[in-house]
Amino acid sequence: MSQAVHEGRRTYRLRAVGVAAIVAVGLAAVSLASVAALFWAIKVSLDRVVSADELETARAFQRLAVVGTLVFTATQFLSLGLAMIWLWRARKNLDAFPGAAPNMSQAWVVAGWFVPFANFVVPGRIAFNVARQSTRERSVAAAVVVWWVGLLVAMFAYRAGAASADSRRYSIDVLDLRVLSDYYSSWATTTTVGAAAGLLAAAGFAFAVTRISTAQEERIHRGWYEDQNRALAASAAGEDVAGAA
C-alpha cells in the first residue's frame, strides 16, 4: 500500500470550514435571487399603478430590495473569506500527499483572488487541480467547473445590471411610470441571469467542497493510522533489541 501522507508534514481539516463556506455561498446565492424577485415585484407594482399617488407598494418593495442588496454584499465578502480559507487548506494538504502534483504555488491561493485579470482564472484553476489531485471522481472536477463558470457569469451579470442602472438613474423621468417600469425590468432581467448562475454555482461549490473535504480527510485519517503503526513497530523493534541484549 502506498503511503497516504508524508511523514512529519502538517495537514489541515476541511470539513468544518467547508460547511461554513457552503452555507455562506448558499446565502449569497439566495439573497441575490431574492433581490431579483424584488426587482420584478417593483416592476409589476409599477405596471399596476394608475397614478403616482399609488406607488406605496412599489416603494415598499424598493426598500426591501435595498436591504436585500446589503445582505448580498455582506454574504459575498463572508463567502469569499471562507472559500479562500477552505481552498488554502485543501491546496496546502496536497503538499503532504505523496504523488500529488499541485499546478500552482501556495501563494497564488490568496493572491489569485486579487490580481486583476488573473482572478478570472487562477482560483478556479487551483480548485480544479485540487479536485483532480484529491479524488478520482470526474464529477467533482466537473462541479468545480460549474461553480467557477457560474460564479463568473453571476458576477458579470450582476455588475452589468448595476452599472446600467446607475448610468440611467439620473436620465429617466421618475414620474413616467412606463419608463420607470422598463428601468426595473432591465435591472431585474440581468439580476435574474446572475441569480440563476449563482444558484448553479452554489450547487457546484457545495458538491465539490463536500467530496474534496471527504476525500482529503479520509486520506489524512489513513496517514494518522500509518503514523501510529510506524510508532508501534519502532517501539516493538526497540523492545526486541533490548531483550536480545
N, C-alpha and C positions, 0 to 999 in steps of 0.2 A: 504493500500500500504506500502511495506517495505521501510525503509529509504535507500536512494541512496548513501549517503556519510555521514560518521561520522561527527558530528558537531564539527567544530573547527579544523579539520585535513586539512593540506595543500595538494593540488593536483597540478598536472603538465599537461600542454597542450602537446599534442603529434604530432599534425598534421604537423606543420612546420618542426620540426626536422625529422619527419618520411619521409616527401617528400624529404628532403635533403639526408637522408640516402639511400632511394630508388634510387635516381639519382646517388649517389656515387657508390653504389653496381652495378648498371647497367653499369656505365662507366668502372668499373673494369672488369666486365664480357666481355664487348665488346672489351676492349683493349687486354684481353687475347686471345679472338677469332681472333683478328687482328694479334697478334704475331704468332698464329698457322698458319694462312693463309700465312703469310710472310715466315715462315719456309718451307711450301710446295712450295711456289714460288721459293725460293732458290734452293730446290731440283730439281724442274722441269727445272729451268735455267741451273743447272749443267748437267742435263741429255742431254740438247740440245747443250752443248759446245763441239766443236770438238778439240780445243786446249786451253791451259792455257791462251792464249792471248785474249780469248773471254769471260773473266769472269766478265766484267764490269757490266752486268745486275745483275748477282748474287751478286756482291759486293754492288750494289745499294740497293737491297732487304735486304742484311745483315745490312747495315746502318739503314735502316728503322726498322728492327727488334730490333736493339739496342734501338732506340727511343721508340718503342712500349713497350719494356720491362721496360724502365724507367717510362713510363706513367702508366703501370700496377702496378708497385711498389708504385708509388705515390698515385694512386687511392685506392690501398689496404689499406694504412695507413689512408687515409681520410675516407673510408667506415668503417674501424674498429672503429675509433673515434666516428663517427656519430651513428653507430649501438649501441655502448656502451652507449652513451648518451640517445638514444631513449629507450633502454632496461632498463636503470637505472630509467628513469621516469615512464615507464609503470609498472615496478615492485614496485616502491615506491607508485604509486597510489593504488595498491592492499591493502596497509595498511589503506587506508582511506575508503575502500569499505566494508560495513557490509556483513558478510557471506563469504568473500573471504578467501582462505586458501593458502597463499604462502608456497612453499615447501622448500625454502632456504632463508637464511638471506640476507639483502640488500648488505652486504659487498661482497658477492660472485658474485654480478653482475659485479664488476670490477675485483676482484681477480681471478675469474674463467677463465678469458681470458689468464692469465699469469702463473698460477700454472701448472708446467709440468704434463702431462698426464690428470690432471683434466680438462684442457682446451679442451680436446677432447669430453667432456660430459657436463660439468657444464653450459656453456652458452646456449646450445641447450635445456637442461633440464629446465632452468629458463624460456626461451622463450616459451616452450611448456606449462609450468604451467601458465604463464601469459595469453596465448591464452585460456586455459581451464577456467580460472577464470574470463576472460573478456567477453566472448561470448559463447553462446551455439552452435554456428555453428561448427560442427565437421570438416568441410573443412578447417577452419582456423588452427586448431591444426595439421591437415594433411599437410598443407602448410608449417608450421614450421618444420615438419619432413623433407619435401622435401628440404627446404632451408638448414638445418643443415647437412644432409647427402650429399647433392650436394656440399656444401662448403668443407666438409672434403675430398671428392673424388677429387675435383678440386685442393685443396692444395697438397694432396699426389701425384697426377699425375704430377702436375707442378714441384714440388720439386724433384720427382724421375727422371723426364726428365732432369732437370738442373744438378742434381748430376751425372747422367750417362754421360751427355755431358762434364762436367768438367773432369771426370775421363778419358775420351777418347781423350780430346783435344790435349794433347801432345804426344799421342801414334799413331796418324794417320798421314799418308803422305798426306799433303795438295795438293801435285801435282798430286796425284792419284784421278782423278775426280770421279771414281766409288766409291771409299772408302768415299770420301767427300760427295757424294750424299747419300750414305747409312747412314752416320753420321747425316745429316739433316733430312733424312726420319724417323729415330728412334726418334729424338728430336721432330719432327713435330707430330708424332703419339701420344706420351704421352701428348704433349701440347694440341692436339685436344681433347683428352679424358677429360683433365682438363677444356678446354673451354666449351665443351658441358655440363659438370656437373655444371660449373659456371653459364652458361646461365639459366639452370634449377633452380639452387639455387636462382639466382636473381629474377626469376619469382615468386618462392615460397615466397621469402622475401617480394617482393612488395605486393603480395596479403595479406599476414599475417599482415604486418605493417599497411596497409590501413584499414583492417577490425578491427584490435585491436584498432587502434587510433580512429576510428569512434565510436566503442562501448564504449570505456572509456570516450571519450569527451561527448557523449550523456548522460552518467551517471553523469558526473561532472556537466553538464548543469542542469539536474534534481535536483541535490543536491543544486545548486545555487538557483533554484526556491523554494526549500523546505526551505532554509535559509530565503529567503525573506518572505515567508508565515508565518514562525515562528515569524519573527520580526514584521510583521503586526499584527499577532494575539496577541503578547505580548503588542504591543502599544495600540491595541483596548481594551485589558483587563485592562490596566493601566488607560485608559480614563474612563472606566466604573466604576472602583473603585473610581476614583477621583470624578466622577459625583454623585455616591451614597453617598460619604462623604459630 
